[in-house]
Amino acid sequence: DKQQFSDVVLPKYFREALFHSFIRKLNRWGFRRIKSRRKGEESSFANVNFVRDKPWLCLKMKCNSKPTYHKGPSTKKNAAESANKLAKAARIAVPVQAPPRFLGAGGMVDASRAFAATCVGEYESLPLPKRPLHTVTTAAVAGSPSSNAFATIHERHFLASIRPEHQERILRERQFLMYQMRQRHQMQAQLHRLHEHRLHEMSLHNEDPANRYAQDSMMAQYTHDMLHRNIYSLHREGERRNWEGAQHMQKWK
């Protein structure tokens, strides 16, 4: 009788008031369930080391570890923490190099320069000298956060070993990119003001819709042509600067 077993046997011998917790304890001790063939009867449990008149076999029984319901730290979180520790160690281990001769205090360009440059290490896609073999190998096997941290350490060592002439070239290319962005922003602002002024004039003179549509089309074509001419001129200027930089690098070699 399940009810009598729960009310009498469990509190007296097992100090358990719940039948399901007793079943879980049996499962931890290796008991297997034997289903009853008769309808309405509860299943029984058996263990090869739990035999009547053979109590010494109970010494061979082993209890499985009790399941923990606290969520353990995930592998992804542990990998991220180790990567952060390696990155902090890299900031401490990598020696701080003095700014090149063309930079002032704090990494800023002199007042005679047109633009201000930040840390050169942020722009790794620009042409640089050939990397050491260990840096390339580390970057090739990078995939986990820890390997990315090792790649960052090697990359910082590599950037710290760049010659001043290479750093100066990177600075010039960054200044030219900033100049391109500034010119494009100014041109877009001028075209926007011109378009608004034209709309204001058309609203004052109450021009017919057909004439207004034609003028809007001409204005759009004019804007498109001007932007293309500006982009083409900036592209030619960039090619000229790259050619001058290549000639400058050959002189240094």
C-alpha positions as CSV (number, residue, x, y, z in Angstrom):
1,D,0.0,0.0,0.0
2,K,1.6,3.2,-1.2
3,Q,-0.2,5.4,1.4
4,Q,0.7,3.2,4.3
5,F,4.3,3.0,3.2
6,S,4.5,6.7,3.0
7,D,2.8,7.3,6.4
8,V,4.4,4.5,8.5
9,V,7.6,3.0,6.9
10,L,9.3,6.1,5.6
11,P,9.1,8.3,8.7
12,K,10.2,5.4,11.0
13,Y,13.1,3.9,9.0
14,F,14.2,6.4,6.4
15,R,13.2,9.7,8.0
16,E,11.5,10.7,4.7
17,A,8.0,12.0,4.5
18,L,7.8,12.1,0.7
19,F,7.5,9.0,-1.4
20,H,9.1,10.6,-4.5
21,S,12.2,11.7,-2.6
22,F,12.6,8.1,-1.4
23,I,12.4,6.9,-5.0
24,R,15.1,9.4,-6.0
25,K,17.4,8.1,-3.2
26,L,16.9,4.5,-4.5
27,N,17.9,5.6,-8.0
28,R,21.1,7.2,-6.6
29,W,22.0,3.9,-4.9
30,G,21.7,1.9,-8.1
31,F,18.3,0.3,-7.6
32,R,16.5,-0.7,-10.8
33,R,12.7,-0.4,-11.2
34,I,10.7,-3.7,-11.7
35,K,7.3,-3.0,-13.1
36,S,4.4,-5.0,-11.7
37,R,2.5,-7.2,-14.1
38,R,-0.7,-6.8,-12.1
39,K,-2.8,-3.8,-12.8
40,G,-3.0,-1.3,-9.9
41,E,0.1,-2.4,-8.0
42,E,3.1,-0.2,-7.5
43,S,6.5,-1.1,-9.1
44,S,9.2,-2.7,-7.0
45,F,13.0,-2.0,-6.8
46,A,15.9,-4.4,-6.8
47,N,19.7,-4.3,-6.4
48,V,22.2,-7.1,-6.9
49,N,23.9,-6.1,-3.7
50,F,20.7,-5.8,-1.6
51,V,19.9,-9.4,-0.8
52,R,18.1,-10.9,2.2
53,D,20.4,-12.6,4.7
54,K,23.5,-11.2,3.0
55,P,24.2,-7.9,4.6
56,W,27.9,-7.8,3.7
57,L,26.9,-7.2,0.1
58,C,25.7,-3.8,1.1
59,L,29.3,-2.7,1.5
60,K,29.7,-2.9,-2.3
61,M,26.9,-0.4,-2.9
62,K,27.9,3.0,-4.0
63,C,25.8,6.2,-3.9
64,N,26.0,8.4,-7.0
65,S,26.7,12.0,-6.5
66,K,23.7,14.0,-5.4
67,P,22.6,16.3,-8.2
68,T,23.2,20.0,-7.7
69,Y,20.5,22.4,-8.7
70,H,22.8,25.4,-8.8
71,K,23.9,26.4,-12.3
72,G,27.6,26.2,-12.6
73,P,29.7,28.7,-14.6
74,S,29.5,28.2,-18.3
75,T,32.5,27.5,-20.5
76,K,31.9,30.6,-22.5
77,K,32.0,32.8,-19.4
78,N,35.2,31.1,-18.1
79,A,36.8,31.6,-21.5
80,A,35.8,35.3,-21.5
81,E,37.2,35.8,-18.0
82,S,40.5,34.2,-19.0
83,A,40.7,36.4,-22.1
84,N,40.1,39.5,-20.0
85,K,42.9,38.5,-17.6
86,L,45.3,37.9,-20.5
87,A,44.4,41.3,-22.1
88,K,45.0,43.0,-18.7
89,A,48.3,41.2,-18.4
90,A,49.2,42.3,-22.0
91,R,48.6,45.9,-21.1
92,I,51.0,45.6,-18.2
93,A,53.6,43.5,-20.0
94,V,53.9,45.5,-23.2
95,P,56.3,48.4,-22.8
96,V,55.0,51.8,-23.6
97,Q,56.9,53.3,-26.5
98,A,57.7,57.0,-26.6
99,P,55.7,59.0,-29.2
100,P,57.5,59.5,-32.5
101,R,59.2,62.8,-33.3
102,F,56.3,64.1,-35.3
103,L,53.8,63.7,-32.4
104,G,53.5,65.9,-29.4
105,A,52.5,65.0,-25.8
106,G,49.4,62.8,-25.6
107,G,49.7,61.6,-29.2
108,M,48.5,64.9,-30.7
109,V,49.9,66.6,-33.8
110,D,51.5,70.0,-33.5
111,A,49.4,73.1,-34.0
112,S,50.8,73.5,-37.6
113,R,49.2,70.2,-38.5
114,A,45.7,70.1,-40.0
115,F,44.4,67.1,-38.1
116,A,44.8,65.3,-34.8
117,A,45.8,61.7,-34.8
118,T,45.0,59.1,-32.2
119,C,46.7,55.8,-31.4
120,V,48.3,54.3,-34.6
121,G,47.6,50.7,-33.4
122,E,43.9,51.0,-34.1
123,Y,44.5,51.0,-37.9
124,E,45.9,47.6,-38.6
125,S,44.5,47.3,-42.2
126,L,47.0,49.8,-43.6
127,P,50.1,48.6,-45.4
128,L,52.7,47.6,-42.8
129,P,56.0,45.6,-42.8
130,K,55.9,41.8,-42.9
131,R,54.7,40.3,-39.6
132,P,56.8,37.8,-37.7
133,L,56.0,34.1,-38.2
134,H,54.6,33.6,-34.7
135,T,52.1,36.4,-35.1
136,V,50.8,35.0,-38.4
137,T,50.5,31.5,-36.8
138,T,48.6,32.8,-33.8
139,A,46.2,34.8,-36.0
140,A,45.5,31.8,-38.2
141,V,44.5,29.5,-35.3
142,A,42.5,32.3,-33.6
143,G,38.9,31.3,-32.8
144,S,38.4,31.2,-29.1
145,P,38.6,34.3,-26.8
146,S,41.8,33.1,-25.3
147,S,43.5,32.7,-28.7
148,N,42.2,36.2,-29.6
149,A,43.8,37.5,-26.5
150,F,47.2,35.9,-27.4
151,A,46.9,37.4,-30.9
152,T,46.2,40.8,-29.4
153,I,49.4,40.5,-27.3
154,H,51.5,39.6,-30.3
155,E,49.9,42.3,-32.3
156,R,50.8,45.0,-29.7
157,H,54.4,43.8,-29.6
158,F,54.5,44.0,-33.4
159,L,53.0,47.5,-33.5
160,A,55.5,48.6,-30.8
161,S,58.4,47.5,-33.1
162,I,57.3,49.5,-36.1
163,R,59.8,52.0,-37.3
164,P,59.0,55.7,-37.0
165,E,58.8,56.2,-40.8
166,H,56.1,53.6,-41.0
167,Q,54.2,55.3,-38.2
168,E,54.5,58.6,-40.0
169,R,53.1,57.1,-43.2
170,I,50.1,55.6,-41.2
171,L,49.5,59.1,-39.8
172,R,49.5,60.7,-43.2
173,E,47.0,58.2,-44.6
174,R,44.7,58.7,-41.6
175,Q,44.9,62.5,-42.0
176,F,43.9,62.1,-45.7
177,L,41.0,59.9,-44.9
178,M,39.8,62.5,-42.3
179,Y,40.1,65.2,-45.0
180,Q,38.0,63.1,-47.4
181,M,35.3,62.7,-44.9
182,R,35.3,66.4,-44.0
183,Q,35.1,67.4,-47.7
184,R,32.2,65.0,-48.3
185,H,30.3,66.3,-45.3
186,Q,30.7,69.9,-46.3
187,M,29.6,69.2,-49.9
188,Q,26.5,67.4,-48.7
189,A,25.6,70.3,-46.4
190,Q,26.0,72.8,-49.3
191,L,23.8,70.7,-51.6
192,H,21.2,70.4,-48.9
193,R,21.1,74.2,-48.3
194,L,21.0,74.8,-52.0
195,H,18.0,72.4,-52.4
196,E,16.1,74.0,-49.5
197,H,16.7,77.5,-51.0
198,R,15.4,76.4,-54.3
199,L,12.3,74.9,-52.8
200,H,11.7,78.1,-50.9
201,E,11.9,80.1,-54.1
202,M,9.5,77.8,-55.9
203,S,7.0,78.1,-53.1
204,L,7.2,81.9,-53.2
205,H,6.7,82.1,-57.0
206,N,4.0,79.4,-57.2
207,E,5.5,77.6,-60.1
208,D,3.6,74.9,-62.0
209,P,4.1,71.2,-61.0
210,A,5.7,70.3,-64.4
211,N,8.3,73.0,-64.2
212,R,9.0,72.1,-60.6
213,Y,9.4,68.4,-61.4
214,A,11.9,69.3,-64.2
215,Q,13.9,71.5,-61.9
216,D,14.0,68.9,-59.2
217,S,15.3,66.3,-61.7
218,M,18.0,68.7,-62.9
219,M,19.0,69.4,-59.3
220,A,19.2,65.7,-58.5
221,Q,21.4,65.1,-61.6
222,Y,23.6,68.1,-60.7
223,T,24.0,66.7,-57.1
224,H,24.9,63.2,-58.5
225,D,27.5,64.6,-61.0
226,M,29.1,66.9,-58.3
227,L,29.5,64.0,-55.9
228,H,31.0,61.8,-58.6
229,R,33.5,64.5,-59.6
230,N,34.4,65.0,-55.9
231,I,34.9,61.3,-55.3
232,Y,37.0,61.0,-58.5
233,S,39.2,63.9,-57.5
234,L,39.7,62.5,-54.0
235,H,40.6,59.1,-55.5
236,R,43.2,60.7,-57.7
237,E,44.6,62.6,-54.8
238,G,44.8,59.5,-52.7
239,E,46.6,57.6,-55.5
240,R,49.1,60.5,-55.8
241,R,49.7,60.5,-52.0
242,N,50.2,56.7,-52.0
243,W,52.7,57.0,-54.8
244,E,54.6,59.7,-52.9
245,G,54.6,57.5,-49.8
246,A,55.9,54.6,-51.8
247,Q,58.7,56.7,-53.2
248,H,59.5,57.9,-49.7
249,M,59.6,54.4,-48.4
250,Q,62.0,53.3,-51.1
251,K,64.4,56.2,-50.1
252,W,64.4,54.9,-46.6
253,K,65.2,51.4,-47.7
